[in-house]
Amino acid sequence: MIALSSSSSTSESVGVRGAGGSSSATTSVPDLTPSQNVTSSSSTTSNVDLLRRELNLVKLQLRQREAELEKITHRVGTVKSIPTIDTEAAVALVNDVQQLRCDEADLRYKLEDVTKVCDGVLKNVQSASRISENDRVNLIINRYNEQLQNLARQLFDAQQDNARLKTKRIDHETQISAIIHENAFLKSENEYLQDEVNKLKRQCNEQHKSAKTLQAEIADLKRTYQTQLVATKENLIDNHQSLLDQRLYEIESLRREIADRQKEHERCLVRAQSNCSYYERERDRYEKFAKELSQSLHALTVDNQQLLSQVSTLKQSAADEQLKSALRFDELVCERNSLAHKLGTLHGLNKPSASAANGAIVDDRVSIDNALSASRVEERLETAHATIACLTQQVHDLTAINHHTHSPQSDLLKILKDKCLELVELQHTLKSLETQCQRLTEERCNTTVLLVEMSKDMRTLLDAQRQLRS
């Protein structure tokens, strides 16, 4: 069973206000709510008829909205055609028109849905003969309930869209009236600006007349300027000719001076190079001599070391001989004492005279032996001392030779250092002379460039003078 009721239709007024008056069109759209029980196929047919009527009403509403949209579009076009109108209100109005077009598309989509529902209901009614009456009625009732609920929702949405479009229409009317007032204001502004343009045109004509007078004055000034220019050109040519002669004389003097200086520097350079070569030869000679002296000194040092080693060995051998002789002397003294003691014991029983004579003889022999041994020791000591003295003299002579040879070497080294310093100074002098020569060469190049530029300037001046004379 389906509850369907048709309440009292709410009247909706759709109107568009123009520039000179207002017109309104009202259409009553019924509100669809379920309030009636359907129990048979006849009621289903009546419900289908009701749906068709409601579909026709929705189509009528859609056509009314299309007409309203066309009127608003026409008003917007007229507003756009008005000159000097580019405000935010017009832009908002265009946006609202686009929104209305979108709403129109939605309504068309809903209308297609309702049409599809009605077609389905009609197909179900036509195919009802194939099934039993009760099943057919129940199926139709279920489908019709579903489609009716969808239609009720869509109709409610359409009513809400209609109310929203009404508010938009009111907003559009207010915007259009504001645009019209603004257009009137802009017209008054346009008239004021037209008056200002006319005033400016009159001023421009006056300025054009004054410009013509100024052009005539400028032509007179140009003629006077040309005459003065010719006179100044002639004066400048004469001045340039005199300056050119003076510069040529100065350039020639500079050339001669540069040539003299260059020759002098070349002579100085040759002299310095000869001095450098001489000092280099002297340095090589002194280095060779110093090398020979160092070699001889090294040989003498080696000989001195050998002699010192020989002296040390001789001293050691002399000391050993002296020690041996002292030991031998002590041994001889001990032997003499032992012999004397033995002789005393052997002749102790003889007479005192014989013992005294024998003692004297023994003493004489002992003294002779002692003298002989002492003389031999002294001879050995003298020979050792003589050898030591000879070796000491040789060492002294070698040391003196070393000292004598060391002093000339130091003098030679000092002289060599002085010559090296002089050679370094000469090298610095040579470098300074080379830098001066290079600087003079650069100055000469610069003067040559200046001469070339001055000759070019003279040529241009002479050409200008010829052209002026011609």
C-alpha positions, 0 to 999 in steps of 0.5 A: 500500500502506498500513502499519497496525498496532494496538499495545497500547492504553494504559489511561487512568484517569479519576476524580473524587474527591468529598468523602467518598471516591473513584471511578475509571473506566478505559477502554482506548484503542488507539493507531493506527500504520501497520504492515500491508500492504493488497493487496486489496479484502478488506483495504480492507474490514477497514481500514474496519471497523478505522476504524469500531471506532476511531471508536467508541472515540473516541466512547466516549472523548468520552462519558467526557470529557463525563461527567467534565466533568459531574461536575466541573461538579456539584462546582463548582456545589456549591462555589459553593452553599457560603456565604461562598466567594469565593476565587481557587481557585474562580475558577480552577476555573471557568476550567478548567471553561470550558477543558474545555468548549472541549476538548469542542468541539474533540473534537466537531469532530475526531469530525465529521472522522473521521465524514466520512472514514468516510463518504467511504471507504464511498462510495468502496467503494460506487462501486468497481463502476464502475471497474476493480478495480486502479484502484479499489483504488489510489484507495481505498488512496491516499485511505485512506492520507491519511485514516488519516494524518489520523486518526493525527494527530488520535488523537495530539492527542486522547491529548495532550489527555487527558493534559492534562485528567488534570493539570487534574483533579488540580489541580481536586481539590486546589483543591476540597479547599482550598476545603472546608478553607476552608469549614470554617474559615469555618464556625468563624469564622461561629460565632464571629461569631454569638457576638459578634453575640449579645453585641452584641445584649445590649449594644444592649438595655442601651443602649436602656434607658439611651437611654430614661432619657436621653430622659426627662431630655431632656424635663425639660431641654426643659421647663426650657429653654422656661421660661427661653426665655420669660423671656429673650424678655421681657427681650430685648424690654424691652432692645430697646425701650429701645435702639430709643428711644435709636437713634431719638433718635440718628437724629433728631439725626444727621438734623438735624446732616446737614441743617445741614451740608448747608446750610452746604456748599451756602452754601460751594459757592454762595460758591465758585461766585460767587468763581470766576465773579468771578475768571473775569471778572477773568481775562478782563479782564486777558487782554483788557488784556494782549492790547491791551498786546501789540498796542500793544507790537508796533506800537511795536516796528515803529515803532522798527524803522522809525526805526532803519532811517531813522537808519541811512540818515541816518548813512550819508548823513551819512558820504557827505556828509562824505567828499565834502566832504573830497574837495572840500576836498582838490581845492580845496587842490590847485587853490589850490596850482596857482594859487599856483604859476602866479601865482609863475611869471607875476610872477617877473620883477616887482619884489620889492614888487609880487611881495610885494603880489601874493603877499599878495593871492593869499594873502588870496584863497586864505585867503578861498576856504579860509575860505568852503569851510571854512565851507560844509563846517562848515555841512554838518557841523553840519547833519549832526551836528544831524540825527544828534543829533535822530535819536539823541534820537528813538531814545533816546526810543523806547527809553525809551518801550519800557522804560517800556511793558515794565515795566507789562506785566511787572507786569500779567503778574505780577498775571495769574499771581497771579490765575490761581494764585488761580483754580486754588486756588479751583478746588481748593477747589471740588473739595474742597467738592464731594467733601465734599458728595458724601461727606456725601450718601453718609453721609446715604444710609447713615444713611437705609439704617440708619434703614430697617433699624432701623425694620424691626428695630423692626417685627419686635421689636414683632410678636414682642412682640405675639405673646408678649403674645398 
